Amino acid sequence: MNIQIAETRQEIEFCKRALMEFRPNLNPDVFVEQILRMRMEGFHLIYIANETNMEATAIAGFRIIEMLRTDTIIYIDDLFTFEKNRGKGYAGALLNYIDQFAKTLGIRTVHLDSGFDLHPAHRLYLRSGYFLACHHFAKKVE
């Protein structure tokens, strides 16, 4: 599978439909600028094009984070494959790419969070060597 890095405005736009499907909270008018800003902070967006090479069929977004608890890690923010293409190995290929990226940089762990009810994704993560490391808590501050 040919995994590409979305670095330019055009490449990020190529991922638009996948990003909008996965993250409907994104504003379609400014998401490219948001990702460009995030790239300046270390965000990486990778993708696999569909069969016609007209748009991304699978995407992953990740960043390098250094924390006292974990040392330097890669954190996967986003991992998505269109439903009609699930089960074809795209998400696994993106995860493998991120693993190799981590190894190249000497980073020893990759982290991600996943929704409670995403059982097919959980099976993929467990098969890929991920383990349940903690509970993630969040609080809205109003």
Secondary structure, 3 states (H helix, E strand, C coil): CCEEECCCHHHHHHCHHHHHHHCCCCCCCCHHHHHHHHHHCCCEEEEEECCCCCCEEEEEEEEEEEECCCEEEEEEEEEEECHHHCCCCHHHHHHHHHHHHHHHHCCCCEEECCCCCCHHHHHHHHHCCCCCCCCCCCCCCC
